[in-house]
Amino acid sequence: MNTAPNSTLWQIAQQARSMSGAHLPESVRQQARLCILDTIGCILAGSRTEEAQLVLACEPESGDQIATVFGTAHRRGLRAAMRINGYLGDVLELNDLIGGHASIGNVSAALALGESQGSSGALLLEAVVRGIEVTTRVYESVYPSLRRYTDAGLVPVGIPASFGSAAAAAHLLTLDGEQTLHAMAIAGSLAGWCPAEVIFGHGGSVKPMLFGAQPADAGVTAAQYAKAGMTGPVHLLDSKVGYFATASTEGRFDAAAWSNRWALEQPRRKLHACCGYLHSAADALGKLRQRTGAALQDARVEVRVPTYVADVVSKDRLPDSPNDARFHLQYCLALVACGADVILPEHSIALSDQLRRSEVLAAMQGITVVPDTALTHYHQCRIAVTDASGQTTVQPGTAPRGSPQEPLSDSEVVAKFHALADPVLGRPRAKLFAQQALSLEAVDDVRMWIAMLRT
């Protein structure tokens, strides 16, 4: 490969192509298996939502390459199946936060393409590793110096996942180095804007397309274009008008920093069915409630969060849709104040029922959100609760459950899968599917394994 050897995209493509066989530590393989299992659980849970019926009705039933829509009796053309699964896996906001939201787009792309081709489990696993690692390398190049959403209007998640999905698809399609580079470049060209208003504002129910469905579609389409001989803008990341300059103030890829580092060895997973920006505050308030031993719906709660977090998830109105509820800091904290240990899918699916609870409405009235420039990462927060007697108790938040600082164990990830999958597949089939997922390299053809996801 000698095209644009100084471009960031070339460096990342080179790293991606080394991620196979003996180059993959067992710890990375295991976390990739868990990412696949966790993402499929999220998709299965999403198949139970009203949005699932809407998106199914909109996608064509025909196509040359056919793939499964998980948790349903439906099959669709390759691209339609990817889009539907990517949508369903993100709709409840339970999918992981590695590299932003790397797994949902990459796993949706790799599973659909792998199924349509009858790929082996080993090849599928390597593709997912490449996709997640590429996504994270691009995402972490901009995140430390991310522009405020009120300045750029752009969320830096969908575009990196498009590069990653292209790398995953390139591996499954056995593209060479030059083709892989151009697949990634084309994917960045096809990637959607991922506008902040859709995600954090009055975006309606289309948001899940931006984190999962669209990146998966862009990545696989780009790999197919590259295989046919198309080329792309190989300086799309680092040019003066490229992605780094658009999304951040000091975007830069440090290749050396990734020489012995794997994003998959520090996974960020979710317990709460809401935006990751809300998790640290939810867990901190839950810890404080446990410390005081009392419900907090009548207390005054001050929540300090980073400025860019307050910009988009602090809202002075009631949530107006299930999707909006998953991005509403005051609403989710009110649920915790009233006793919830975990924000569940039902808290947004049955939003109208929750908003009829007088204690939830009272708790929301007592919550004040303060933007704090001293806080720089969405893991950071500070909760101060003042009770009726005027006594104030403070609880800092530094890392939510599921973060690298407080990781979920393998058994906890599997338990989460069963909580999401058992109502759809039944316990026996979900258990068999999970067992095969955790020994994926032993699967010769993923089509029979994925067939267990049809109802």
C-alpha positions as CSV (number, residue, x, y, z in Angstrom):
1,M,0.0,0.0,0.0
2,N,1.6,3.2,-1.1
3,T,-1.2,5.7,-1.5
4,A,-0.9,8.7,0.7
5,P,1.5,7.1,3.2
6,N,1.5,10.2,5.4
7,S,-2.3,10.3,5.8
8,T,-3.9,9.4,9.1
9,L,-6.3,7.2,7.4
10,W,-3.4,5.2,5.9
11,Q,-1.9,4.7,9.3
12,I,-5.1,3.5,10.8
13,A,-5.7,1.2,7.9
14,Q,-2.3,-0.3,8.4
15,Q,-3.0,-0.9,12.0
16,A,-6.3,-2.5,11.2
17,R,-4.9,-5.0,8.8
18,S,-2.6,-6.4,11.4
19,M,-5.5,-7.3,13.7
20,S,-5.9,-11.0,13.0
21,G,-4.6,-14.4,14.1
22,A,-1.9,-14.4,16.7
23,H,-1.8,-10.6,16.8
24,L,-5.1,-10.6,18.8
25,P,-4.7,-11.2,22.5
26,E,-7.2,-13.5,24.1
27,S,-8.4,-10.6,26.3
28,V,-9.3,-8.6,23.1
29,R,-11.0,-11.6,21.6
30,Q,-13.1,-12.2,24.7
31,Q,-14.2,-8.6,24.9
32,A,-15.1,-8.7,21.2
33,R,-17.3,-11.8,21.8
34,L,-19.0,-10.0,24.7
35,C,-19.5,-6.9,22.4
36,I,-21.3,-9.1,19.9
37,L,-23.4,-10.8,22.5
38,D,-24.3,-7.5,24.3
39,T,-25.2,-5.8,21.0
40,I,-27.4,-8.6,19.9
41,G,-29.2,-8.4,23.3
42,C,-29.8,-4.7,22.7
43,I,-31.2,-5.5,19.2
44,L,-33.5,-8.2,20.6
45,A,-34.8,-5.8,23.3
46,G,-35.3,-3.1,20.6
47,S,-37.5,-5.5,18.6
48,R,-40.2,-5.2,21.2
49,T,-40.6,-1.4,20.8
50,E,-43.2,0.4,18.8
51,E,-40.3,1.9,16.7
52,A,-39.4,-1.6,15.5
53,Q,-42.7,-1.9,13.7
54,L,-42.3,1.5,12.1
55,V,-38.8,0.8,10.8
56,L,-39.7,-2.7,9.6
57,A,-42.6,-1.2,7.6
58,C,-40.3,1.3,5.9
59,E,-37.6,-1.1,4.7
60,P,-37.9,-3.1,1.5
61,E,-38.4,-6.9,1.7
62,S,-36.4,-7.8,-1.4
63,G,-32.7,-7.9,-2.1
64,D,-30.0,-10.1,-3.7
65,Q,-28.3,-10.8,-0.4
66,I,-30.6,-11.7,2.5
67,A,-30.0,-11.3,6.2
68,T,-32.0,-11.8,9.4
69,V,-33.8,-9.1,11.3
70,F,-33.0,-10.2,14.9
71,G,-35.9,-11.0,17.2
72,T,-38.4,-11.2,14.4
73,A,-39.6,-13.7,11.7
74,H,-38.4,-11.3,9.0
75,R,-35.5,-11.4,6.6
76,R,-34.5,-8.4,4.5
77,G,-32.0,-7.5,1.9
78,L,-28.5,-7.0,3.3
79,R,-28.5,-3.3,3.6
80,A,-32.1,-3.1,4.9
81,A,-31.3,-5.8,7.5
82,M,-28.3,-3.8,8.7
83,R,-30.2,-0.6,9.0
84,I,-33.1,-2.3,10.9
85,N,-30.8,-4.1,13.3
86,G,-28.6,-1.0,13.8
87,Y,-31.7,1.0,14.6
88,L,-33.2,-1.6,17.0
89,G,-29.9,-2.0,18.9
90,D,-29.6,1.8,19.6
91,V,-33.2,2.7,20.2
92,L,-33.2,1.9,23.9
93,E,-29.7,3.5,24.5
94,L,-28.3,0.2,26.0
95,N,-25.6,-0.4,23.5
96,D,-22.0,0.0,24.6
97,L,-19.9,3.2,24.6
98,I,-16.6,1.9,23.4
99,G,-15.3,4.4,20.9
100,G,-18.5,6.5,21.3
101,H,-21.0,3.8,20.3
102,A,-18.7,1.6,18.2
103,S,-20.3,-1.8,18.6
104,I,-23.8,-1.1,17.3
105,G,-22.7,-0.1,13.8
106,N,-19.9,-2.5,13.5
107,V,-21.6,-5.5,14.8
108,S,-24.8,-4.8,12.8
109,A,-22.6,-4.5,9.6
110,A,-20.4,-7.6,10.3
111,L,-23.3,-9.9,11.3
112,A,-25.4,-9.1,8.2
113,L,-22.5,-9.3,5.8
114,G,-21.1,-12.4,7.5
115,E,-24.5,-14.1,7.3
116,S,-25.1,-13.2,3.7
117,Q,-21.7,-14.7,2.8
118,G,-21.6,-17.7,5.2
119,S,-18.5,-16.4,6.9
120,S,-16.8,-18.3,9.7
121,G,-17.1,-17.2,13.3
122,A,-13.3,-16.6,13.4
123,L,-13.4,-14.2,10.4
124,L,-16.5,-12.5,11.9
125,L,-14.8,-11.9,15.2
126,E,-11.7,-10.5,13.6
127,A,-13.9,-8.1,11.5
128,V,-15.6,-6.9,14.6
129,V,-12.3,-6.3,16.4
130,R,-11.0,-4.2,13.4
131,G,-14.2,-2.2,13.2
132,I,-14.3,-1.3,16.9
133,E,-10.6,-0.5,17.1
134,V,-10.7,1.7,14.0
135,T,-13.8,3.5,15.2
136,T,-12.2,4.2,18.6
137,R,-8.9,5.5,17.1
138,V,-10.8,8.0,15.0
139,Y,-13.2,9.0,17.9
140,E,-10.5,9.4,20.5
141,S,-8.5,11.6,18.1
142,V,-11.2,14.3,18.4
143,Y,-12.9,13.7,21.7
144,P,-10.3,15.4,24.1
145,S,-10.7,18.7,22.1
146,L,-14.3,18.3,20.9
147,R,-16.0,21.5,19.9
148,R,-19.1,22.3,21.9
149,Y,-22.3,21.1,20.4
150,T,-23.6,24.7,20.4
151,D,-20.6,25.6,18.1
152,A,-20.4,22.7,15.7
153,G,-24.0,21.2,15.9
154,L,-22.2,17.8,15.3
155,V,-22.0,14.7,17.4
156,P,-18.7,12.9,16.7
157,V,-20.1,9.3,16.9
158,G,-21.6,8.3,13.6
159,I,-18.7,9.3,11.4
160,P,-16.0,7.3,13.2
161,A,-18.3,4.3,13.2
162,S,-18.6,4.5,9.4
163,F,-14.8,4.2,9.1
164,G,-14.9,1.3,11.4
165,S,-17.7,-0.5,9.7
166,A,-15.8,-0.1,6.4
167,A,-12.7,-1.8,8.0
168,A,-14.9,-4.6,9.3
169,A,-16.6,-5.1,5.9
170,A,-13.3,-4.9,4.1
171,H,-12.0,-7.9,6.1
172,L,-15.1,-9.9,5.4
173,L,-14.8,-9.2,1.7
174,T,-11.0,-10.0,1.8
175,L,-10.0,-6.6,0.3
176,D,-6.3,-5.8,-0.1
177,G,-4.6,-3.0,1.7
178,E,-5.2,-0.4,-1.0
179,Q,-8.9,-1.3,-1.2
180,T,-9.2,-1.2,2.5
181,L,-7.8,2.3,2.7
182,H,-10.3,3.5,0.0
183,A,-13.2,1.6,1.6
184,M,-12.6,3.6,4.8
185,A,-12.2,6.9,2.8
186,I,-15.4,6.3,0.9
187,A,-17.2,5.4,4.1
188,G,-16.3,8.7,5.6
189,S,-17.6,10.4,2.4
190,L,-20.9,8.6,2.8
191,A,-21.3,9.1,6.5
192,G,-24.1,11.2,7.8
193,W,-23.8,14.5,9.6
194,C,-25.1,13.1,13.0
195,P,-26.6,16.5,13.9
196,A,-26.8,17.3,17.6
197,E,-30.4,18.6,17.3
198,V,-31.7,15.2,16.2
199,I,-29.9,13.4,19.2
200,F,-30.3,15.9,22.0
201,G,-33.2,18.2,20.9
202,H,-36.6,17.6,19.3
203,G,-35.3,14.8,17.0
204,G,-38.3,12.5,16.9
205,S,-37.8,8.8,16.6
206,V,-35.1,8.8,13.8
207,K,-32.1,9.2,16.1
208,P,-31.0,5.5,16.3
209,M,-30.3,5.6,12.5
210,L,-27.4,7.9,13.2
211,F,-25.4,5.8,15.6
212,G,-26.0,2.3,14.2
213,A,-27.9,1.9,11.0
214,Q,-26.3,4.6,9.0
215,P,-22.7,3.8,9.8
216,A,-23.3,0.1,9.1
217,D,-24.8,0.9,5.8
218,A,-22.1,3.4,4.8
219,G,-19.3,1.1,5.8
220,V,-20.5,-2.0,3.9
221,T,-21.5,0.1,0.8
222,A,-18.1,1.7,0.8
223,A,-16.3,-1.6,1.0
224,Q,-18.4,-2.9,-1.9
225,Y,-17.5,0.3,-3.9
226,A,-13.8,-0.1,-3.1
227,K,-13.9,-3.8,-4.2
228,A,-15.3,-2.6,-7.5
229,G,-12.4,-0.1,-7.9
230,M,-13.8,3.2,-6.6
231,T,-11.4,5.4,-4.6
232,G,-12.0,7.9,-1.9
233,P,-10.5,11.0,-0.2
234,V,-7.6,9.5,1.8
235,H,-6.9,12.8,3.7
236,L,-10.5,13.0,4.9
237,L,-9.5,12.9,8.5
238,D,-6.5,15.2,8.7
239,S,-6.9,17.8,5.9
240,K,-7.5,21.4,6.9
241,V,-11.1,20.9,6.0
242,G,-11.4,17.3,7.2
243,Y,-13.2,15.6,10.0
244,F,-10.6,16.4,12.7
245,A,-10.9,20.2,11.9
246,T,-14.6,20.0,11.8
247,A,-15.3,18.1,15.0
248,S,-12.5,19.4,17.3
249,T,-10.1,22.2,17.9
250,E,-6.9,20.1,18.1
251,G,-7.8,16.7,16.5
252,R,-4.8,14.5,16.0
253,F,-4.1,10.7,15.7
254,D,-1.2,9.4,17.7
255,A,-0.2,6.2,16.1
256,A,2.5,5.4,18.6
257,A,0.1,5.6,21.5
258,W,-1.9,2.7,20.0
259,S,1.1,0.4,19.3
260,N,0.4,-1.7,22.4
261,R,-3.0,-0.5,23.3
262,W,-6.5,-2.0,22.6
263,A,-9.7,-0.2,23.1
264,L,-11.4,-3.5,23.7
265,E,-9.3,-4.1,26.8
266,Q,-11.0,-1.1,28.4
267,P,-14.6,-1.5,27.5
268,R,-17.4,0.9,28.3
269,R,-20.7,-0.8,28.7
270,K,-24.1,0.3,29.8
271,L,-26.5,-0.7,32.6
272,H,-28.8,2.3,32.2
273,A,-31.2,2.5,29.2
274,C,-30.4,6.2,28.6
275,C,-27.7,8.4,27.2
276,G,-24.2,7.8,28.6
277,Y,-24.0,11.4,29.6
278,L,-26.5,10.6,32.3
279,H,-25.0,7.5,33.8
280,S,-22.5,9.1,36.2
281,A,-25.0,11.4,37.8
282,A,-27.6,8.6,38.0
283,D,-25.1,6.3,39.8
284,A,-23.9,9.1,42.1
285,L,-27.4,10.0,43.1
286,G,-28.2,6.4,43.7
287,K,-25.1,6.1,46.0
288,L,-26.2,9.2,47.9
289,R,-29.7,7.8,48.3
290,Q,-28.3,4.6,49.7
291,R,-26.1,6.6,52.1
292,T,-29.0,8.6,53.5
293,G,-31.4,5.7,53.5
294,A,-34.3,7.9,52.3
295,A,-36.2,8.7,49.1
296,L,-35.2,12.0,47.7
297,Q,-38.2,13.1,45.7
298,D,-38.9,16.0,48.1
299,A,-35.3,17.1,48.5
300,R,-33.4,19.8,46.6
301,V,-30.8,18.3,44.3
302,E,-28.0,20.3,42.7
303,V,-26.2,18.4,39.9
304,R,-23.0,19.8,38.5
305,V,-21.9,18.4,35.1
306,P,-19.5,19.4,32.3
307,T,-20.7,22.4,30.3
308,Y,-21.0,20.4,27.1
309,V,-23.2,17.8,28.9
310,A,-25.5,20.5,30.4
311,D,-25.8,22.0,26.9
312,V,-27.7,19.0,25.6
313,V,-29.2,16.9,28.3
314,S,-30.4,19.5,30.9
315,K,-34.0,20.3,29.9
316,D,-36.5,22.7,31.5
317,R,-39.6,20.8,30.3
318,L,-41.0,17.3,30.6
319,P,-39.8,14.7,28.1
320,D,-42.0,14.7,25.0
321,S,-41.2,11.3,23.6
322,P,-39.6,8.0,24.7
323,N,-36.5,8.9,22.8
324,D,-36.4,12.4,24.5
325,A,-36.7,10.7,27.9
326,R,-33.5,8.8,27.3
327,F,-31.7,12.1,26.9
328,H,-33.4,14.0,29.7
329,L,-31.1,14.4,32.8
330,Q,-33.8,15.7,35.2
331,Y,-36.2,13.0,34.3
332,C,-33.8,10.1,34.7
333,L,-32.5,11.6,38.0
334,A,-36.0,11.9,39.2
335,L,-36.5,8.2,38.6
336,V,-33.4,7.5,40.7
337,A,-34.5,9.9,43.4
338,C,-37.8,7.9,43.6
339,G,-35.9,4.6,44.1
340,A,-34.8,3.3,40.7
341,D,-31.4,1.6,40.9
342,V,-31.2,1.2,37.1
343,I,-32.9,3.1,34.3
344,L,-34.9,0.4,32.5
345,P,-36.3,0.2,29.0
346,E,-39.8,0.5,30.5
347,H,-38.9,3.9,31.9
348,S,-39.0,5.3,28.4
349,I,-41.2,2.8,26.6
350,A,-44.0,3.5,29.1
351,L,-43.2,7.2,29.5
352,S,-46.8,8.3,29.8
353,D,-47.2,6.0,32.8
354,Q,-44.1,7.4,34.5
355,L,-45.3,11.0,33.9
356,R,-48.5,10.2,35.8
357,R,-46.4,9.5,38.9
358,S,-46.7,12.5,41.2
359,E,-43.5,11.7,43.0
360,V,-41.5,11.7,39.7
361,L,-42.9,15.1,38.8
362,A,-42.2,16.4,42.3
363,A,-38.6,15.1,42.1
364,M,-38.0,16.8,38.7
365,Q,-39.1,20.1,40.2
366,G,-36.4,19.9,42.8
367,I,-33.5,19.2,40.5
368,T,-31.2,22.0,39.4
369,V,-28.4,21.4,36.8
370,V,-25.3,23.6,37.0
371,P,-22.8,23.6,34.1
372,D,-19.3,23.4,35.7
373,T,-16.2,24.3,33.6
374,A,-14.0,22.4,36.1
375,L,-15.5,19.2,35.0
376,T,-14.2,18.0,31.6
377,H,-15.4,14.4,31.1
378,Y,-18.9,13.1,31.0
379,H,-17.9,10.6,33.8
380,Q,-17.5,13.6,36.1
381,C,-20.3,15.1,38.2
382,R,-21.1,16.4,41.7
383,I,-24.4,15.8,43.4
384,A,-25.5,17.9,46.4
385,V,-28.8,17.0,48.1
386,T,-30.4,19.3,50.7
387,D,-33.1,17.8,52.8
388,A,-36.1,19.4,54.5
389,S,-34.0,20.3,57.6
390,G,-31.5,22.2,55.5
391,Q,-28.7,19.5,55.8
392,T,-26.7,19.1,52.6
393,T,-25.0,15.8,51.6
394,V,-22.5,15.7,48.7
395,Q,-21.6,12.8,46.4
396,P,-19.0,13.2,43.6
397,G,-19.3,11.0,40.5
398,T,-16.1,9.9,38.8
399,A,-17.1,6.7,36.9
400,P,-20.5,5.0,36.3
401,R,-21.0,1.3,36.5
402,G,-19.8,-0.3,33.2
403,S,-16.9,2.2,32.7
404,P,-13.3,1.0,32.7
405,Q,-13.0,2.2,36.3
406,E,-16.0,0.1,37.4
407,P,-16.2,-2.5,34.7
408,L,-18.9,-5.1,34.4
409,S,-17.7,-8.7,34.8
410,D,-18.1,-11.2,32.0
411,S,-20.9,-12.8,33.9
412,E,-22.7,-9.5,34.4
413,V,-22.6,-8.9,30.6
414,V,-24.0,-12.3,30.0
415,A,-26.7,-11.7,32.6
416,K,-27.6,-8.4,30.9
417,F,-27.9,-10.3,27.6
418,H,-30.3,-12.8,29.2
419,A,-32.4,-10.0,30.7
420,L,-32.8,-8.5,27.2
421,A,-33.0,-11.7,25.1
422,D,-34.9,-14.2,27.2
423,P,-38.3,-12.4,26.7
424,V,-37.8,-12.6,23.0
425,L,-36.1,-16.0,22.4
426,G,-37.0,-17.9,25.5
427,R,-34.3,-19.0,28.0
428,P,-33.2,-22.3,26.5
429,R,-32.5,-20.8,23.0
430,A,-30.9,-17.6,24.5
431,K,-28.6,-19.8,26.6
432,L,-27.5,-21.9,23.6
433,F,-27.0,-18.8,21.5
434,A,-24.9,-17.2,24.2
435,Q,-22.8,-20.3,24.6
436,Q,-21.9,-20.4,20.9
437,A,-21.2,-16.6,20.9
438,L,-18.6,-17.1,23.7
439,S,-16.9,-19.8,21.6
440,L,-17.5,-18.0,18.2
441,E,-14.3,-19.2,16.6
442,A,-15.7,-22.8,16.7
443,V,-18.6,-21.8,14.5
444,D,-17.8,-22.8,10.9
445,D,-20.7,-20.9,9.3
446,V,-22.5,-18.2,11.2
447,R,-25.7,-18.6,9.2
448,M,-27.0,-21.5,11.5
449,W,-25.9,-19.6,14.6
450,I,-27.7,-16.4,13.5
451,A,-30.8,-18.4,12.5
452,M,-31.4,-18.9,16.2
453,L,-32.3,-15.2,16.4
454,R,-35.4,-15.6,14.2
455,T,-38.7,-16.0,16.0
